[in-house]
């Protein structure tokens, strides 16, 4: 058997100068790439790095440095492929930075002017610069539990709670360098067991597997062990007691299939029903089971341990505190009406002679016993007689001999005139009266509504100020005797419906519909008419930005002329023989909206 060597590299070293400080981390866009810069300001530092999977994580160990960041956890970064970052003083002079990524990426590490730079292809959309010096997020502490998680074809022990990942790596992943020319798997596992201080139990068949041509330098021990086992189609699994079991992959999968685990997952922010519906699509067919318990908003999962562990990881990644959005809207409706009317009424008649009048409540004598009697001297003898009278609105003609009488423009007069001028001209035995009537009026109706509402991100909110109008509906096509009547309700008033979505760069995407509606009595065979002004749109706004989502101006002008035929068309003088009416209606509708992101207490948007 060839000699084997195991060289363990320590992270701490004694320096003749004081260690540098990791004082800031920046994530900046660099064209199509994401650039991570760790600012230490010291050229004596060195960096070791590696990538982990499921979930993908980039680990940077800065040797010769002290932790000087404002906190140890930076959540909800959400840009450039970086989900969040955690940091710790891994060793007395080693700072460990853990970046949770959206997926595994090829990256490049550079050191320049004392700073450490990492660059990789940006897997997401364009983003703005993020830095630890201006973020308002707060970290959180969490306990670390041991679970069974699958990485590729290998089964290995990992942390269930990613928020405590830094502590787990600090305790379980020191680095190792190994080289094997020819060794049995039993010897390899014995060396790893001694180095990591863990118990490793191989399958009897696995213990005699020959390991050749292995040379691994400065890698975490679990990464190195997984690489060696993977080359031999082997894997490892951590039991509940912490013992690592090494076996062939098919045996591990078969053992995992025979085991069953039940776990209760407490849901903090999402609905247990919606989470259970999602997890039910991930269970093992004909074996797994997911049940939602509304009493404590929890989900009960029963399945193979590896499946349960993946579900727990998924739930912890999705069950995040969502930001709330306060939305202020303003609906302005202005109705302006301008009226101008001008007309002249002529009355020509003979003095003490006949007349023609458009009577209004004029009294005439009629032999109608149904009318109330009055005492009037009807025969001129000076004695009041009982007579019956009737009031009428019809034209009265009284012919008292030879007479001339005329009335012009009497049926199209100005209604409720603001100005009336009476002129009279005498022509011998005749009098000509002219009534000049004019009206100008302005009416203004200004209706303003300012609804406001607060809603959780990605949830629909609705607010209404108005009423529900019942409408009686008959079956179409049925006989009047057989028609069945039903009642439907129509919402009217000021209605605001909105669904906000907060983007990664703290902009707000709004799906919004605003409505102002009212009820009017329609024609007899219809019943009611609903007047509506609606604005519906999708728009992207900054926090606190105001946008006009709807603007409508309606103008309606009506003009009419009536008068004496022929005379009303005479140039210049024709205006003396006609009545002019002009009516102008203007309606303005403006809808404005302003969203605000409501910061939770403590500034934690997780």
C-alpha positions as CSV (number, residue, x, y, z in Angstrom):
1,X,0.0,0.0,0.0
2,X,1.3,3.3,-1.1
3,X,2.0,6.0,1.5
4,X,-0.7,8.6,1.9
5,X,-0.4,12.1,3.3
6,X,-3.0,14.4,4.8
7,X,-2.0,18.0,5.1
8,X,-4.4,20.3,7.0
9,X,-4.1,24.0,6.3
10,X,-4.9,26.4,9.2
11,X,-6.6,29.7,8.6
12,X,-4.9,31.8,11.3
13,X,-1.3,33.0,11.1
14,X,0.8,35.4,13.0
15,X,1.7,38.6,11.2
16,X,4.2,41.3,11.9
17,X,1.6,43.9,11.1
18,X,-1.9,44.4,12.3
19,X,-4.6,42.6,10.3
20,X,-6.6,44.7,7.8
21,X,-10.3,45.5,8.3
22,X,-13.0,44.3,6.0
23,X,-14.9,47.6,6.1
24,X,-17.2,47.5,3.1
25,X,-18.7,45.2,0.4
26,X,-20.0,46.5,-2.8
27,X,-22.1,44.8,-5.6
28,X,-21.9,46.9,-8.8
29,X,-22.9,46.3,-12.4
30,X,-20.0,46.0,-14.9
31,X,-21.6,45.8,-18.3
32,X,-23.1,42.3,-18.6
33,X,-21.3,41.1,-15.4
34,X,-21.8,41.5,-11.7
35,X,-18.8,42.8,-9.7
36,X,-18.4,42.0,-6.0
37,X,-15.7,44.2,-4.3
38,X,-14.5,43.5,-0.8
39,X,-12.7,46.6,0.5
40,X,-9.8,45.9,2.9
41,X,-7.2,48.4,1.9
42,X,-4.3,46.0,2.6
43,X,-2.2,44.2,0.0
44,X,-1.0,41.6,2.6
45,X,-4.4,39.8,2.7
46,X,-5.0,36.6,0.7
47,X,-8.3,35.0,-0.3
48,X,-9.5,31.4,-0.6
49,X,-12.8,30.7,-2.4
50,X,-15.1,27.9,-3.4
51,X,-18.7,27.3,-4.7
52,X,-21.3,25.2,-2.9
53,X,-24.5,23.8,-4.4
54,X,-28.2,23.4,-3.4
55,X,-28.5,26.2,-2.6
56,X,-25.7,27.8,-4.7
57,X,-23.4,29.7,-2.4
58,X,-20.1,31.5,-3.1
59,X,-17.7,31.4,-0.1
60,X,-14.8,33.9,0.3
61,X,-12.3,33.5,3.1
62,X,-10.2,36.7,3.5
63,X,-7.1,35.8,5.5
64,X,-5.3,38.5,7.5
65,X,-8.4,40.5,8.1
66,X,-10.7,41.6,10.9
67,X,-14.5,41.9,10.6
68,X,-15.4,45.6,10.5
69,X,-18.8,45.5,8.8
70,X,-21.8,47.1,10.5
71,X,-23.6,43.8,10.8
72,X,-23.2,40.1,10.1
73,X,-26.3,39.5,7.9
74,X,-27.6,41.5,4.9
75,X,-30.9,40.1,3.7
76,X,-32.9,40.8,0.5
77,X,-30.1,42.2,-1.6
78,X,-31.8,40.8,-4.7
79,X,-29.6,42.1,-7.5
80,X,-27.0,40.9,-9.9
81,X,-27.7,37.2,-9.1
82,X,-27.0,37.8,-5.4
83,X,-29.8,37.0,-3.0
84,X,-28.2,37.9,0.4
85,X,-24.8,38.0,2.1
86,X,-23.6,36.9,5.6
87,X,-20.3,37.5,7.2
88,X,-18.4,36.3,10.3
89,X,-15.0,36.3,12.0
90,X,-14.3,32.7,10.9
91,X,-10.9,32.6,12.6
92,X,-9.0,35.2,14.6
93,X,-7.6,36.7,11.4
94,X,-10.0,35.2,8.8
95,X,-13.2,36.9,7.7
96,X,-15.7,34.6,5.9
97,X,-18.2,36.0,3.4
98,X,-21.1,33.8,2.2
99,X,-23.1,35.0,-0.8
100,X,-26.3,33.2,-1.6
101,X,-26.8,33.1,-5.4
102,X,-29.7,32.5,-7.7
103,X,-27.7,29.6,-9.4
104,X,-24.2,28.2,-9.7
105,X,-22.0,30.4,-11.8
106,X,-18.5,30.5,-13.2
107,X,-16.6,33.3,-11.5
108,X,-13.2,35.0,-11.4
109,X,-11.3,36.3,-8.3
110,X,-8.8,39.2,-8.5
111,X,-6.9,41.2,-5.9
112,X,-5.9,44.8,-6.7
113,X,-4.8,47.7,-4.5
114,X,-5.6,45.7,-1.4
115,X,-9.2,44.9,-2.4
116,X,-10.7,41.6,-3.4
117,X,-12.8,41.4,-6.5
118,X,-15.2,38.7,-7.8
119,X,-16.8,38.9,-11.2
120,X,-19.3,36.6,-12.9
121,X,-22.0,36.9,-15.6
122,X,-25.1,38.7,-14.4
123,X,-28.0,36.1,-14.6
124,X,-30.7,38.7,-14.0
125,X,-31.8,42.2,-15.1
126,X,-29.9,45.4,-14.9
127,X,-29.5,46.7,-11.4
128,X,-28.1,49.6,-9.3
129,X,-25.1,49.5,-7.0
130,X,-25.5,48.0,-3.5
131,X,-23.2,48.6,-0.6
132,X,-23.1,47.6,3.0
133,X,-22.6,51.2,4.1
134,X,-26.1,52.4,2.9
135,X,-28.3,49.4,3.3
136,X,-31.2,49.7,5.7
137,X,-31.7,45.9,6.2
138,X,-31.1,44.2,9.5
139,X,-29.8,40.8,10.1
140,X,-31.5,38.1,12.1
141,X,-30.2,35.2,14.2
142,X,-31.3,31.6,13.7
143,X,-30.7,28.2,15.0
144,X,-29.0,25.6,12.8
145,X,-30.5,22.1,12.4
146,X,-29.0,19.1,10.7
147,X,-31.0,17.8,7.8
148,X,-30.5,15.4,4.8
149,X,-30.1,17.3,1.6
150,X,-29.2,16.0,-1.9
151,X,-26.4,17.7,-4.0
152,X,-26.2,16.2,-7.5
153,X,-26.0,12.5,-7.0
154,X,-24.4,12.6,-3.5
155,X,-26.2,12.7,-0.2
156,X,-24.5,14.8,2.4
157,X,-25.2,16.7,5.7
158,X,-26.0,20.4,5.3
159,X,-27.7,23.2,7.1
160,X,-31.5,23.6,6.8
161,X,-31.5,27.2,7.9
162,X,-29.6,29.3,5.3
163,X,-29.7,32.3,7.6
164,X,-27.3,30.3,10.0
165,X,-25.1,29.0,7.2
166,X,-22.0,31.0,8.2
167,X,-22.0,29.4,11.7
168,X,-22.5,25.9,10.2
169,X,-19.6,26.4,7.8
170,X,-17.4,27.7,10.6
171,X,-18.1,24.6,12.7
172,X,-18.1,21.8,10.0
173,X,-15.9,22.8,7.0
174,X,-12.2,23.3,7.7
175,X,-9.9,23.0,4.7
176,X,-7.9,20.0,3.8
177,X,-5.3,19.0,1.1
178,X,-5.0,15.2,0.3
179,X,-3.1,13.1,-2.2
180,X,-3.6,9.4,-2.8
181,X,-1.6,7.2,-5.3
182,X,-3.2,4.0,-4.1
183,X,-5.3,3.5,-1.0
184,X,-8.5,1.7,0.1
185,X,-11.6,3.6,0.8
186,X,-11.4,2.5,4.4
187,X,-8.0,4.3,4.8
188,X,-9.4,7.4,3.1
189,X,-12.4,7.6,5.3
190,X,-10.3,7.0,8.4
191,X,-8.1,10.0,7.5
192,X,-11.2,12.3,7.0
193,X,-12.7,11.0,10.2
194,X,-9.6,11.9,12.1
195,X,-9.2,15.3,10.4
196,X,-12.9,16.5,10.7
197,X,-13.6,14.8,14.1
198,X,-16.7,13.1,12.8
199,X,-17.8,9.4,12.8
200,X,-17.8,7.8,9.4
201,X,-19.2,4.3,8.8
202,X,-18.6,2.7,5.4
203,X,-20.6,-0.2,3.9
204,X,-18.5,-3.4,4.0
205,X,-18.4,-3.6,0.2
206,X,-17.4,0.1,-0.1
207,X,-14.5,-0.2,2.4
208,X,-12.4,-2.2,-0.1
209,X,-12.8,0.2,-3.1
210,X,-9.4,1.3,-4.4
211,X,-8.7,5.1,-4.5
212,X,-6.0,6.1,-7.0
213,X,-4.7,9.3,-8.6
214,X,-6.3,11.7,-6.1
215,X,-4.7,15.1,-5.5
216,X,-6.9,17.8,-3.8
217,X,-5.5,21.0,-2.5
218,X,-6.9,23.4,0.0
219,X,-10.6,22.5,-0.2
220,X,-13.3,22.2,2.5
221,X,-13.2,18.7,3.8
222,X,-16.8,17.9,2.9
223,X,-16.3,19.2,-0.7
224,X,-13.1,17.0,-1.0
225,X,-14.9,14.0,0.4
226,X,-17.9,14.4,-1.9
227,X,-15.5,14.7,-4.9
228,X,-13.7,11.5,-4.0
229,X,-16.9,9.5,-3.4
230,X,-18.5,10.9,-6.5
231,X,-15.6,9.6,-8.6
232,X,-16.3,6.1,-7.3
233,X,-20.1,6.3,-7.8
234,X,-20.5,6.6,-4.0
235,X,-22.3,9.0,-1.7
236,X,-22.7,9.8,2.0
237,X,-25.6,10.5,4.3
238,X,-25.8,12.0,7.8
239,X,-27.9,10.2,10.3
240,X,-29.9,11.9,13.0
241,X,-27.2,11.1,15.5
242,X,-24.6,12.8,13.3
243,X,-22.8,9.7,12.0
244,X,-21.9,9.8,8.3
245,X,-22.8,6.6,6.4
246,X,-21.0,5.9,3.1
247,X,-22.5,3.6,0.5
248,X,-23.2,3.2,-3.1
249,X,-25.7,5.8,-4.5
250,X,-28.3,3.3,-5.4
251,X,-28.2,1.8,-1.9
252,X,-28.5,5.3,-0.3
253,X,-31.5,6.1,-2.5
254,X,-33.1,2.8,-1.7
255,X,-32.6,3.4,2.0
256,X,-33.9,6.9,1.8
257,X,-37.0,5.5,0.0
258,X,-37.7,3.1,2.8
259,X,-37.5,5.8,5.5
260,X,-40.3,8.2,6.2
261,X,-40.3,11.5,8.1
262,X,-43.0,13.7,9.3
263,X,-42.3,17.4,9.9
264,X,-44.4,20.3,10.9
265,X,-43.5,23.5,9.1
266,X,-44.8,26.7,10.6
267,X,-45.7,29.3,8.0
268,X,-45.2,32.9,9.1
269,X,-46.4,35.1,6.2
270,X,-48.0,33.1,3.5
271,X,-51.2,31.1,3.7
272,X,-50.9,27.4,4.8
273,X,-53.4,26.4,2.1
274,X,-51.4,28.0,-0.7
275,X,-48.1,26.5,0.6
276,X,-49.7,23.0,0.9
277,X,-51.0,23.3,-2.6
278,X,-47.5,24.0,-3.9
279,X,-45.8,21.3,-1.8
280,X,-48.3,18.7,-2.9
281,X,-46.8,18.8,-6.4
282,X,-43.4,17.9,-5.0
283,X,-44.2,14.9,-2.9
284,X,-43.3,11.3,-3.8
285,X,-46.2,9.8,-5.8
286,X,-48.3,7.3,-3.8
287,X,-46.2,7.9,-0.7
288,X,-45.9,11.5,0.3
289,X,-48.6,13.6,1.9
290,X,-49.1,17.3,2.6
291,X,-51.8,18.6,5.0
292,X,-52.5,22.3,5.8
293,X,-53.5,23.1,9.4
294,X,-55.3,26.4,9.6
295,X,-55.3,26.6,13.4
296,X,-51.6,27.5,13.6
297,X,-51.1,28.3,9.9
298,X,-48.8,25.3,9.5
299,X,-48.1,22.5,7.0
300,X,-47.6,18.9,7.9
301,X,-45.4,17.0,5.5
302,X,-44.8,13.2,5.4
303,X,-42.3,11.8,2.9
304,X,-38.7,10.5,2.5
305,X,-36.2,12.5,4.6
306,X,-34.5,14.0,1.6
307,X,-37.8,15.1,0.1
308,X,-38.9,16.6,3.4
309,X,-35.6,18.5,3.7
310,X,-35.9,19.9,0.2
311,X,-39.5,21.0,1.0
312,X,-38.3,22.7,4.2
313,X,-35.6,24.5,2.3
314,X,-38.2,25.7,-0.3
315,X,-40.6,26.9,2.4
316,X,-37.9,28.9,4.2
317,X,-36.9,30.5,0.9
318,X,-40.5,31.4,-0.1
319,X,-42.0,32.3,3.3
320,X,-40.7,35.8,3.4
321,X,-42.2,39.0,4.9
322,X,-43.7,41.0,2.1
323,X,-43.6,44.8,2.1
324,X,-46.8,46.8,2.3
325,X,-47.8,49.5,-0.1
326,X,-49.9,52.5,0.8
327,X,-51.8,53.9,-2.2
328,X,-53.3,57.4,-2.3
329,X,-55.6,58.3,-5.2
330,X,-57.4,61.4,-6.2
331,X,-60.3,61.5,-8.5
332,X,-61.4,65.0,-9.7
333,X,-64.6,65.5,-11.7
334,X,-65.4,69.1,-12.8
335,X,-68.7,69.9,-14.6
336,X,-69.2,73.5,-16.0
337,X,-72.3,74.7,-17.7
338,X,-72.5,78.2,-19.5
339,X,-75.9,79.4,-20.8
340,X,-76.6,82.5,-22.9
341,X,-80.1,83.5,-24.1
342,X,-81.4,86.6,-25.8
343,X,-84.8,87.2,-27.4
344,X,-87.5,89.9,-28.2
345,X,-91.2,89.4,-27.9
346,X,-93.6,91.7,-29.8
347,X,-97.3,92.5,-29.0
348,X,-99.4,94.7,-31.3
349,X,-103.0,95.5,-30.5
350,X,-105.7,98.2,-30.7
351,X,-106.4,100.3,-27.7
352,X,-109.7,99.2,-26.0
353,X,-110.2,96.8,-28.8
354,X,-109.7,93.1,-29.5
355,X,-106.6,91.3,-28.2
356,X,-104.8,88.1,-28.7
357,X,-103.0,86.7,-25.7
358,X,-101.2,83.6,-24.8
359,X,-103.2,83.0,-21.6
360,X,-101.7,81.6,-18.5
361,X,-104.3,80.7,-15.9
362,X,-106.7,83.0,-17.6
363,X,-110.3,82.7,-16.5
364,X,-113.2,82.1,-18.9
365,X,-116.8,81.4,-18.1
366,X,-118.0,77.9,-18.9
367,X,-121.2,76.1,-17.9
368,X,-119.3,73.5,-16.0
369,X,-120.9,72.5,-12.6
370,X,-117.8,70.5,-11.7
371,X,-115.8,73.7,-11.3
372,X,-116.1,75.7,-8.1
373,X,-118.7,78.5,-8.4
374,X,-117.7,82.2,-7.9
375,X,-119.8,85.4,-7.4
376,X,-119.3,87.7,-10.3
377,X,-121.4,90.4,-11.8
378,X,-122.1,88.7,-15.1
379,X,-125.0,90.7,-16.4
380,X,-123.8,94.3,-15.5
381,X,-126.6,95.1,-13.1
382,X,-124.3,95.6,-10.2
383,X,-125.4,92.5,-8.4
384,X,-122.9,89.6,-8.1
385,X,-124.2,86.4,-9.7
386,X,-123.1,82.9,-9.3
387,X,-121.1,81.6,-12.2
388,X,-118.8,78.8,-13.1
389,X,-115.3,79.5,-14.4
390,X,-112.4,77.5,-15.8
391,X,-108.8,78.4,-16.0
392,X,-106.9,77.8,-19.2
393,X,-103.5,78.1,-20.8
394,X,-104.7,78.4,-24.3
395,X,-104.6,81.3,-26.6
396,X,-107.6,83.6,-25.9
397,X,-109.1,85.7,-28.7
398,X,-111.5,88.5,-27.8
399,X,-113.1,90.3,-30.8
400,X,-114.6,93.6,-29.8
401,X,-115.3,95.0,-33.3
402,X,-112.9,95.9,-36.0
403,X,-109.4,95.3,-34.6
404,X,-105.9,94.3,-35.4
405,X,-103.8,92.3,-33.0
406,X,-100.5,90.4,-33.4
407,X,-98.1,88.5,-31.1
408,X,-94.6,87.5,-32.2
409,X,-92.0,85.1,-30.6
410,X,-94.4,84.3,-27.8
411,X,-93.8,80.6,-27.8
412,X,-90.0,80.6,-27.5
413,X,-89.2,83.0,-24.7
414,X,-86.2,83.1,-22.4
415,X,-86.9,80.9,-19.4
416,X,-86.4,82.8,-16.1
417,X,-84.6,85.8,-17.7
418,X,-82.2,87.8,-15.6
419,X,-83.1,91.0,-17.6
420,X,-86.4,92.2,-18.9
421,X,-87.0,95.5,-20.7
422,X,-90.4,96.7,-21.8
423,X,-90.7,99.2,-24.6
424,X,-94.0,100.7,-26.0
425,X,-94.6,102.7,-29.1
426,X,-98.0,104.3,-30.0
427,X,-99.3,104.4,-33.6
428,X,-102.6,106.3,-33.5
429,X,-105.1,103.8,-32.0
430,X,-102.5,101.0,-31.9
431,X,-99.7,100.2,-29.4
432,X,-96.6,98.1,-30.1
433,X,-95.0,96.5,-27.1
434,X,-91.6,94.9,-27.2
435,X,-90.2,92.7,-24.4
436,X,-86.4,92.4,-24.4
437,X,-85.3,89.3,-22.4
438,X,-81.8,88.2,-21.7
439,X,-80.1,85.5,-19.5
440,X,-76.5,84.5,-18.9
441,X,-75.6,81.9,-16.3
442,X,-72.5,79.9,-15.3
443,X,-72.7,76.7,-13.2
444,X,-69.8,74.9,-11.7
445,X,-69.8,71.4,-10.1
446,X,-66.5,70.2,-8.6
447,X,-66.5,66.6,-7.2
448,X,-63.2,65.4,-5.6
449,X,-62.6,62.0,-4.0
450,X,-59.4,61.0,-2.3
451,X,-59.5,57.3,-1.5
452,X,-56.4,55.7,0.2
453,X,-55.7,52.1,1.0
454,X,-52.9,50.0,2.3
455,X,-52.2,46.5,1.0
456,X,-49.6,43.7,1.2
457,X,-47.4,43.2,-1.9
458,X,-49.0,41.1,-4.7
459,X,-52.4,41.3,-3.1
460,X,-55.6,42.9,-4.5
461,X,-57.3,45.7,-2.6
462,X,-60.6,47.4,-3.3
463,X,-62.3,50.4,-1.7
464,X,-65.7,51.8,-2.6
465,X,-67.6,54.9,-1.4
466,X,-71.1,54.8,-2.8
467,X,-74.0,52.4,-3.0
468,X,-75.3,49.1,-4.4
469,X,-78.3,49.7,-6.7
470,X,-80.8,46.9,-7.1
471,X,-82.0,46.3,-10.6
472,X,-85.1,44.2,-11.4
473,X,-84.5,42.0,-14.4
474,X,-87.1,40.0,-16.4
475,X,-86.4,36.8,-18.4
476,X,-85.7,37.8,-22.0
477,X,-88.2,36.3,-24.5
478,X,-90.7,35.2,-21.8
479,X,-94.4,36.1,-21.9
480,X,-95.3,38.9,-19.5
481,X,-97.4,36.5,-17.5
482,X,-94.7,33.8,-17.3
483,X,-91.6,36.1,-16.9
484,X,-89.6,35.5,-13.8
485,X,-88.1,38.6,-12.2
486,X,-84.6,38.6,-10.6
487,X,-82.7,41.3,-8.8
488,X,-79.2,42.2,-9.7
489,X,-77.0,44.7,-7.9
490,X,-74.8,47.3,-9.5
491,X,-72.0,49.1,-7.6
492,X,-71.8,52.8,-8.1
493,X,-69.9,55.7,-6.6
494,X,-66.1,56.1,-6.2
495,X,-64.4,52.7,-6.6
496,X,-60.6,52.0,-6.5
497,X,-59.1,48.5,-7.2
498,X,-55.3,48.0,-7.1
499,X,-52.8,45.2,-7.0
500,X,-49.2,46.4,-6.3
501,X,-45.9,44.6,-6.8
502,X,-42.7,45.9,-5.3
503,X,-39.7,45.2,-7.6
504,X,-36.1,44.4,-6.5
505,X,-35.0,48.0,-6.9
506,X,-37.9,49.3,-4.8
507,X,-40.1,50.5,-7.6
508,X,-43.8,49.7,-7.6
509,X,-45.7,48.1,-10.4
510,X,-49.4,48.9,-10.2
511,X,-52.4,47.2,-11.8
512,X,-55.0,49.8,-11.1
513,X,-58.6,50.6,-11.9
514,X,-60.4,53.8,-10.8
515,X,-64.1,54.5,-11.4
516,X,-66.6,57.2,-10.7
517,X,-70.2,56.1,-11.5
518,X,-73.7,57.3,-11.0
519,X,-77.3,56.4,-11.6
520,X,-79.8,58.2,-13.8
521,X,-83.4,57.5,-14.7
522,X,-83.6,56.4,-18.3
523,X,-86.5,56.0,-20.8
524,X,-89.5,54.2,-19.6
525,X,-88.7,50.8,-21.2
526,X,-85.2,50.8,-19.9
527,X,-85.5,51.9,-16.3
528,X,-82.0,53.2,-15.3
529,X,-78.9,54.4,-17.0
530,X,-75.5,54.2,-15.4
531,X,-73.0,57.0,-16.1
532,X,-69.4,55.8,-15.6
533,X,-65.9,57.4,-15.9
534,X,-63.3,54.6,-15.7
535,X,-59.5,54.6,-15.8
536,X,-57.7,51.3,-15.9
537,X,-54.0,50.9,-16.5
538,X,-50.7,49.2,-15.5
539,X,-47.8,51.6,-14.6
540,X,-44.3,51.5,-13.0
541,X,-43.7,54.2,-10.4
542,X,-41.0,55.1,-7.9
543,X,-41.8,55.2,-4.2
544,X,-43.8,58.4,-3.6
545,X,-44.1,59.3,-7.3
546,X,-47.4,60.8,-8.5
547,X,-48.8,59.9,-11.9
548,X,-51.9,60.9,-13.8
549,X,-53.5,57.7,-14.9
550,X,-56.6,59.2,-16.6
551,X,-57.5,62.5,-18.1
552,X,-60.7,63.2,-20.0
553,X,-62.2,66.5,-21.2
554,X,-65.7,66.5,-22.7
555,X,-67.1,69.6,-24.3
556,X,-70.6,69.9,-25.7
557,X,-72.0,73.1,-27.3
558,X,-75.6,73.5,-28.4
559,X,-77.0,76.6,-30.2
560,X,-80.5,77.3,-31.4
561,X,-82.3,80.3,-33.2
562,X,-86.0,80.9,-33.7
563,X,-87.9,83.9,-34.8
564,X,-90.2,85.5,-37.3
565,X,-89.8,83.9,-40.7
566,X,-88.1,86.1,-43.2
567,X,-87.4,88.9,-40.8
568,X,-85.0,86.8,-38.6
569,X,-82.7,86.3,-41.6
570,X,-82.2,90.0,-42.5
571,X,-78.5,90.9,-42.1
572,X,-77.8,92.9,-38.9
573,X,-81.5,93.7,-38.3
574,X,-82.4,90.0,-38.2
575,X,-81.3,89.7,-34.5
576,X,-84.2,92.0,-33.6
577,X,-86.7,89.3,-34.8
578,X,-85.2,86.1,-33.4
579,X,-84.4,84.4,-30.1
580,X,-80.9,83.0,-29.7
581,X,-80.0,80.3,-27.2
582,X,-76.5,78.9,-26.6
583,X,-75.6,76.2,-24.1
584,X,-72.1,75.0,-23.4
585,X,-71.3,72.0,-21.1
586,X,-67.7,71.0,-20.2
587,X,-66.7,68.0,-18.1
588,X,-63.2,67.3,-16.9
589,X,-62.1,64.0,-15.3
590,X,-58.6,63.6,-13.8
591,X,-57.4,60.5,-11.8
592,X,-54.0,60.7,-9.9
593,X,-52.3,58.0,-7.9
594,X,-49.3,58.0,-5.5
595,X,-47.9,54.8,-4.0
596,X,-45.7,54.6,-0.9
597,X,-43.7,51.6,0.3
598,X,-44.5,51.1,4.0
599,X,-41.2,50.2,5.8
600,X,-41.8,47.6,8.5
601,X,-40.6,48.2,12.0
602,X,-36.9,47.9,12.3
603,X,-36.5,48.3,8.5
604,X,-36.7,44.5,7.9
605,X,-38.3,43.8,4.5
606,X,-37.7,40.1,4.6
